[in-house]
Amino acid sequence: MFHKKAALLSVLSVILLPIFAHAADINLVNNTDSYGTGKVGFLCSDLAGNDGRVKPHSTFTVKQNALDLVCSGTCEAEVFLTKNCSGKTIAKAKLDNKKGVISVTNLDKVHYTISGGGTNITIDQITNGWPKWLDLIF
């Protein structure tokens, strides 16, 4: 009887936890001409195939449950503008399971402006020495 109650409690906690927890889905806005991937520890987001890559000029949402799988409490994610977490890290983001994005450090200020906090990270490509959206005006 005890095992049945424990199993039922476990199932209910898995179902109800997302309802009571503060969700911290993170929106990644990729305003560049490249695909984007991220790495926490040794795990690259491309392990999920196309679902782990942010397409150029699009927004991708990292769901709370996916964040919980790779990040316990707080962690640091590396950001790449490749399909497979290769090449140069362009940014590092400090993440928290409950608060979302705590901070973002831009490691390539010559080519990108990167900002973030709370539930958002935005990457803008710089061309001709200014953000790409200025090319539309001038």
C-alpha positions as MATLAB code, in Angstrom:
seq = 'MFHKKAALLSVLSVILLPIFAHAADINLVNNTDSYGTGKVGFLCSDLAGNDGRVKPHSTFTVKQNALDLVCSGTCEAEVFLTKNCSGKTIAKAKLDNKKGVISVTNLDKVHYTISGGGTNITIDQITNGWPKWLDLIF';
ca = [
       0.000    0.000    0.000;
       2.830    2.376    0.881;
       4.463    1.807   -2.528;
       1.208    2.608   -4.343;
       0.839    5.868   -2.404;
       4.472    6.796   -3.042;
       4.087    6.061   -6.749;
       0.873    8.089   -6.934;
       2.522   10.980   -5.089;
       5.471   10.874   -7.503;
       3.196   10.946  -10.534;
       1.121   13.804   -9.110;
       4.225   15.825   -8.274;
       5.501   15.459  -11.844;
       2.136   16.579  -13.207;
       1.494   19.404  -10.746;
       5.014   20.786  -10.317;
       4.947   22.846  -13.538;
       1.670   24.415  -12.410;
       3.089   25.634   -9.103;
       6.652   26.357  -10.189;
       7.474   29.681  -11.764;
       8.125   28.834  -15.382;
      11.222   30.390  -16.862;
      10.864   29.619  -20.561;
      13.607   31.519  -22.370;
      13.035   33.170  -25.754;
      16.088   33.294  -28.012;
      15.807   35.937  -30.735;
      18.334   35.301  -33.503;
      18.592   38.379  -35.748;
      21.613   37.041  -37.641;
      22.287   35.226  -40.901;
      23.546   32.121  -39.036;
      22.056   29.197  -37.153;
      22.527   29.283  -33.385;
      23.267   26.566  -30.831;
      24.045   26.500  -27.137;
      26.080   24.352  -24.805;
      25.704   23.723  -21.084;
      28.657   21.728  -19.798;
      29.425   19.198  -22.530;
      25.848   18.995  -23.887;
      25.185   20.827  -27.153;
      21.628   21.744  -28.109;
      22.157   20.109  -31.527;
      21.634   16.744  -29.806;
      17.940   17.480  -30.380;
      18.553   17.800  -34.137;
      16.808   20.727  -35.816;
      14.819   21.289  -32.612;
      18.100   22.252  -30.932;
      19.071   24.890  -33.489;
      17.806   28.456  -33.711;
      17.226   29.316  -37.353;
      18.511   32.613  -38.760;
      16.110   35.541  -38.281;
      13.773   33.644  -35.970;
      12.759   33.211  -32.349;
      13.099   29.946  -30.457;
      11.709   29.145  -27.016;
      13.670   26.974  -24.595;
      10.999   25.374  -22.420;
      11.381   25.206  -18.654;
      11.472   21.401  -18.641;
      14.346   21.367  -21.168;
      16.259   23.877  -19.035;
      15.661   21.727  -15.956;
      17.233   18.725  -17.704;
      20.589   20.440  -18.274;
      20.715   23.082  -15.554;
      20.300   22.497  -11.839;
      19.893   25.786   -9.979;
      22.232   28.134  -11.830;
      24.502   27.288  -14.748;
      26.378   28.888  -17.615;
      25.515   28.374  -21.266;
      27.861   29.072  -24.158;
      26.304   30.511  -27.333;
      27.555   29.649  -30.829;
      26.432   30.801  -34.258;
      26.931   27.404  -35.859;
      24.738   24.327  -36.264;
      26.802   22.193  -33.859;
      28.412   24.225  -31.043;
      31.673   24.428  -32.972;
      33.850   27.442  -33.574;
      34.084   30.507  -31.421;
      31.838   31.111  -28.414;
      30.140   34.464  -29.092;
      28.441   34.834  -25.708;
      28.015   33.305  -22.281;
      24.717   33.400  -20.445;
      24.234   32.768  -16.747;
      20.911   30.968  -16.286;
      18.744   30.134  -13.297;
      15.963   27.538  -13.329;
      13.479   29.872  -11.659;
      14.659   33.361  -12.717;
      15.664   32.626  -16.311;
      18.500   34.720  -17.746;
      20.565   36.348  -15.004;
      23.255   37.869  -17.224;
      24.704   37.746  -20.735;
      28.329   38.461  -21.649;
      29.042   39.373  -25.264;
      32.368   37.865  -26.383;
      32.246   39.217  -29.959;
      31.294   42.902  -29.789;
      32.752   43.562  -33.230;
      30.175   41.378  -35.003;
      27.163   41.170  -32.647;
      25.146   43.034  -30.068;
      23.793   40.627  -27.498;
      21.426   41.459  -24.692;
      19.336   39.477  -22.291;
      17.604   39.201  -18.977;
      14.617   37.465  -17.438;
      13.071   35.423  -20.221;
      14.872   36.818  -23.278;
      18.199   36.734  -25.100;
      18.559   38.734  -28.327;
      21.444   38.492  -30.785;
      21.741   41.202  -33.448;
      24.272   41.093  -36.249;
      26.449   44.167  -36.816;
      27.313   45.134  -40.391;
      29.342   48.128  -41.576;
      30.150   48.948  -37.964;
      26.514   49.326  -36.821;
      23.568   47.039  -36.106;
      22.043   45.487  -39.237;
      18.656   47.177  -38.761;
      20.356   50.541  -39.394;
      21.178   49.357  -42.949;
      17.444   49.525  -43.675;
      17.362   53.224  -42.811;
      20.580   54.404  -44.472;
];
